[in-house]
């Protein structure tokens, strides 16, 4: 079945996720000094779990299906909810929202690499060229526009943490795209999107709760400083980037396909740059624009169909 035409409604569905994800990076930066980063990740998903419970609770009652599939579900929870966002919030303690979102835009390169290594999905020459463009953009950001810095191998800690987060998300995405036999066909549980997400969050809460406990013991100085602003921050990350973005993205990708959706995903750095300049006083530099152009070119090359 061919992808549907891009209507204004579909465009809105696909614009909302990168806008909300860019906002998540801004919020993570604003939370520095007010909220422990790993604790924020746990609180985010705990609140998202509570909000999604009325829609997806039937899936959690299917204990036999969960027990049969728990290793797979636990891996999803660890990589998607337990690791990616916690690493992103940690990265924002030393990196900027714009850098973080640009580094996250290197995802196509990691997806191609893990696809070839783990699933024997070998990329075409065009896809490899696109991945090279994306990685060149990331390298430009990490080097802060000075290529000589790459030879010195001096990275901001937050940049490295975000690269690790991207690796986790790439593995998470492949697990979703290539599930084991017990999650395919007639053996797949009859869970809707809310039930599937709720089960993942439940496992993710276990991992993120454990990590938050370690953080509380190892870094007690990273305490919660409750205020109306912190409550608003927590509500945003639980509702916008977690629930609304996930649902809109799923609907949009299912309708127009992942190739078209990828262009929208890489609008996240653009939104983050505008928000950073407006809210954080962190205007973009020339190399951010060049990096974004390289990343967008990489996505375009990677997503072109063979003629």
PyMOL commands that set and color helices and strands:
alter all, ss='L'
color gray80, all
select helices_A, chain A and resi 8-30+37-61+63-91+97-104+107-119+125-142+148-152+157-177+181-183+185-187+193-218+228-256+258-265+268-280+286-303
alter helices_A, ss='H'
color red, helices_A
deselect
rebuild
show_as cartoon
